[in-house]
C-alpha cells in the first residue's frame, strides 16, 4: 500500500521554495516563522489543497468578525487573535501551492476575493460593535474608510504594475527593432539585475565603472544630468536576454548574479560573484534613476531591508489591516489606531505614485534616446 505522506524536503529548503524574496515586515517577523513549519507538515502529512486553506482563512476571518461585533474588550482580544490566525492561513495557501505545485489561476482569484470579503466583514463588524457600545457615529465613517482604503490600495497596486509592465514592453520592442536594424543592443533592466543581490555594494561598482571608463546605459543617456546615480535594488521580475554586464560597468556581486543567470534570463543570487564579461553592446536601463537621485538615502535603506527580506513599502495593505484588526482591538484604541494606520497607508501610497511619476520621466527619456539613435542610424 503506497504511503500517504508526500516526499517533502527539509525546513531550510521549504523556506527557500515558499518564502518570498521580499515581503511585508509583519509577515516576515510574525507570520513566516509560524506558517513555514506548518506548511511543511501540511504538505507532508495531509492532502489539504491550497483552496481548502483559503476557505479556512475566510471562515476564521468571519469568526473574528463575530467576535468584533460583540464590542466588549475581551471579545476584541479574541477577535484579534482569531484574525491573526486567519492571516496565517491566508499566507499558508500560497506557500502550499508553491511547495506542492498545486497553484492555479482560480486559486489566486479566490484568495484575492476572500481577502476583500474578510476585510469588509471585519470592518463592518468591528466598527458596528463599537458604535453599538458607544453610540459614536464616527465609527460608521471609520468602517467606510477602512473598506475604501483597502480597496484603493489593491487597485492602485494593480494599475501601477500594469503601467510598469507597459513601459518595459515598449522599451523591449524598441530594442528588438534596433536589433533588426543592425543586430545591436541587448537590454537588461538595472532593477532586475540588482534585485536578488542586496549584498552588492552599488556605489563601489559605480566608482569602479567610472575608473574603467565604462558605465551602465540609463536615463542620463537620454538627457538626465550625469550626476544622477542610477544603481539600486528593486522588486522581483525577470530579465529577458541578459548577458553578464561587467563590460557595461557592472562588477562585483551584481556581475556574478548576471554571469550565473540561467539561459532564460532570470537573475539569481544563489552563487558567488566571479568576474564576468559581457558584450559592450549590453544596455542596462534604470527606470528609477531620478527618484534615487533625489533621495540618495533610499538606496542604503532599501539594501538593508532587502537583506532581511523586508520590502521598503513599510505600510501596505497588510500592515494597515493588522493595525486596524489586531493592534487597535488589543489596545482597545480603535479610533486612533485606525486613523494612524490609514494615514500611513496614504503616505506610502502617495510615495509610490510619486515614484511612478519620476519613473515615467526616465521612461520618456529612454524612449527619446532610442528615437535619436534611429535617426542617427538612418543618417
N, C-alpha and C positions, 0 to 999 in steps of 0.2 A: 504493500500500500504506500503510495507516494506521500512524502512529508507535506504537512500543511504550512510549513514555515518557508518563507522566501529566503533566498540567499542574499543577505543584506551585508554591506561592508561595515567596517568598524566606525566608531563615532567620529573620529577625525575625518574620515573620508565622507561620511554623511554630511558633516558640516561643510566640507568643500563643495559637495554636489548640490546642497539645498539652500545654503545661506546666500543671500545676495551680496555682491561685492561692496555695495553701499546701501544703507537703509536708514530709516528713521532712528534717532538715538533711543527712543523709547523701546523700539523693537530690539535693537542691538543689546541694550543693557537689561531689559526687564522681561523680554519675551523669548528671544533665541536661546538663552541658557536653559529654559524650561522646555520650549517647543521642540528643539532639535533632538534631544534624547527620546522624547515621546514619539516623534516621527519615526525614529529608528525602530522602536518597539512595535508601533502600529504596523509599519511596513513588514516587519519580520514575523510577527505572531498573528496577524489578522488579515482579513481580506476586505477591510473597510476601504471604500473608494474615496477619492477627494471630494466628489459631490456629496457623499453622505456626511463628510466632515463639515462641508459648507452648510448643509441643513442643520447639523448640530449647533454650529455657531449662531445661526439665526434663532433657533429655539432658545438657546441660552440668552441671547440678546432680548428676546421677548420676556423671558423670566426676569431679567434685570429691569425691564420696563415696568413690569408688575410691581416689583419692589419699590421702584422710584415713585410710582403712583400713590403709595401709601403715605408718603410725606414725612413721617417721623424719622429722626436721625438714625436710629438703629436700622430702619428699613433702607435708608440711603446708603449706609455702610454695606449692608447685604447686597444692594443693587450694584455698588461699585465693584465689589469682589466678583460677583457673577459676570459683570460686564467685562472685567479683565480676563476672566476665564473664556468668555465668548471670543475676545480678541485673540487669545492664544490659539483657539481652534481655527479662527479665521486665518491666522498665519500658517497653521499646520496644513491646510488643504493644498496650498501651492507647493509646499515642501514635499508632501507625499506624492503629489503629481510629478514633480521633477525626479524624485528618487525612484519611483516605480514606472515612470513612462506612461502614466495614465492621464496626462493633461489633455484637455480638449478646448476647443473654441467655446462650446456651450458652457463648460465649467467656468471659464473666465467670465462669461456673461453672467452666469448665475451668481458668482461671487460678488461681482460689482453690484448687481441689483439687490441682493440680500444685504449688502453693506448699507446701501441707501435706506432700505426698509428699516433696518435695525436703528440707524441714526434717527430717522424720523419718529419711530415709535418711542424710543427712549427720550428724545427731546420733548415730545408732547407729554409723555407720562411724567418726566421729572418736573417740568415747569408747571404742568397741570396740578401735580400733587402739592407743589409749593404754593400755588395760587389758592388751592382749596384750604391749605393750612393757614395762610396768612391773609388772604384777600387782596394781596398786592397785584394790581393788573400789569405791572412791569414784567412779571413772569410770562404773561401771554406774548408780549413783544419779544422776550428772550427766546421763546420756543420758535417763533417765526425766524428770528435772526440766526439761530443755530442751524435750522434746516436750509436757509438761504446760503449761509457761508459754506456749509458742507458741499452743497451742490455747485456753488460758484467755484470752489477750489478744484473740483474734479473736471468741470467743464473747461476752466482756464488751462489746466494741465493738458487736456486733450488737444485744445486748439494750439497751444504753444508747440506741442510735439508735432502736429501737422505742419505748422509753419516752418519749423526747423527741417523737417523731412523734405519739404518742398524746396527749400534753399539748397540742401545737399543734392537733390536730384538735378536741379538746374546747373549747379557747378559741375557735376559729373557729366552732364550732357555736353557742356562746353568743352570739357577735356576730351571727350570722345570725338567731338568734331575736330579738335586740334590734332588728335592722333591721326584721324583720317587724312587731314591736310598734309602733315609732314611726319607722321609717326613720332610725335613729340613727347609730351609730358605724361607721367603718371600722377595721380592725385592721392594724397593722404591728408586727413584732417588732423590737425595738431591735437585736438581734444581726444581723438581716438588713440593716438599713439601714446599719450600721457596718462590715459585713464587708469590703466591697470598697473601703473608704476608710481605710486605715491612716494616711494623712496627716492625717486630721481631728484637730483639737485639741478633744477631747471636753470637757475641763474648761472651756475657754473658751466652748464652746457652752452648757454648763450655766449658767455665770455670766451669759452674755448672756440666757439664758431667764429667769433669776431677776430680772434687772434689768427685763425687759419684762413681768414678772408672769405668765409662762407657763412650763409645764414639761411633759415627757412624762408620760403615764399609765404608771405602773409599779407595782411591788409595794407601794410605800408607800401607794398609794390604797386598798389592801386592809388597811392596818393596820401596815405596816412603818414604823419611825421615819423622819421626814423627812430626817434626816441621812444616810440610806443613799443613796449616789450610784449611779446605775444605768447610765450610758453605758459601753460597752466594745466591743471588737472580737471577733467570734465567727466560727465556721467557715461554710462555704458552705451556702446554702439559697436558697429562693425566697420572695418576698413576694407575697401574693395581694391584689389590690385596693388597692394603696398609693397614696395621694395625696402630693404634696410636703409634708413635715411641718414646715415652718418655723413655722406658726401653733401647732403643738403644742410649740414650744420647741426646735426643732432648726434650726440655721443652719449657715453655713459650708460646708465640703466635703461634709458629710453631707447638707445640704439640696440641694446641687447634684446629688448622686447620686440622691436620690429624685425630684428635679424632672425629671431626664433619663431616668428609668426608662421602658422601653417599655410598651406597653399591657398586656402580660402580667403586669406587676408585678415583673419581675426587676430588681433594682437593679444598676447597673453603675458603674464608676469611670472610664469612658473619656473623659468630657467635663469641662470646667471647672465651677466651682461658682457659677453665677449665683444671685441672690436668688430665692427661691421662696416661694409662699404655699400654704396648704392649708386645707381646711375645718376649722373649730375642733373638729369632732366626731372628727377623726382621733385614734385612741388608739394610742400606741406602747407596747408591752408588753415589759418586760425580765424574763426568767425567770432571770437570773443576777445579780440585783442584790445579794442578800445575800452571795454569795461575794465579789464585788468590794468590798463594804462592809467585809468582814472582812480582805481582802487588797488594800489600795489600790495597792500597788506592782505588782500584776498587770497593771493597765491599761497602764502605761508599758512594761513588759516585752513584753506582747503586741503593742503597737503597733510597737515596734522590730523584733520578729521578723517580723511580717507584712509590714513594708516590704521585707524581704529574702526573702519567700515561705516563711519557716520557721514551722512550727506550734509552738505552745507545749508540746505533748506531746513533750518532747525525747528521751525514751527510750521508744519504742514498739516494736512487733514488728520493724520494720525495723532499728533501731539494736541491738536485742537480738541479732538474727541476725548482724549484721555484727560485733558484739563476739565472739560465740561462734565463728563460722566464718571470720573474717578476722583480727581483731586478735589473738585468742588463738593461732591457729596461727602467725602471723607472728612473734610474740614467744616462741613455744614456752612459753607460760604458760596452758595450757588451763584448769586449775582456778581460779586467781584471777580470770582474765578472765571466765569463765562465772559465777562467784559474784557478782562485782561487777555484771555486766550484768543478771543475774536479779534481784538486789536492787533495782537502779534501776528495772527494769521494774515490779516490785511496788509501789514507792513511787509511781510515776506513775499506775499503775492505781488505787491507793487514793485518790490525789488526785482522779482523775476521778470515782470513786464518791462521794467526799465532795461534790464539786461538784454531782453529780446530786442528792444528798440535799438540799442547800440549794436547788437549783432546784425540787424538788418542793414545798418550803415556799412559795417565791414563787408557784408554780402554784396551790397551795391558797388563798393569799391573793387571788390574782386571781379565781379562781372564786367565792370568797366575796363579792368586790366586785360581781360580776355578779348574784349572788343578791340582795344588798341593793338593787341598782338595780331589779331586777324587783319586789321588794316595794314600793319607793318608787313605782314607776310604777302598780302596782296600787292603792296607797292614794290 
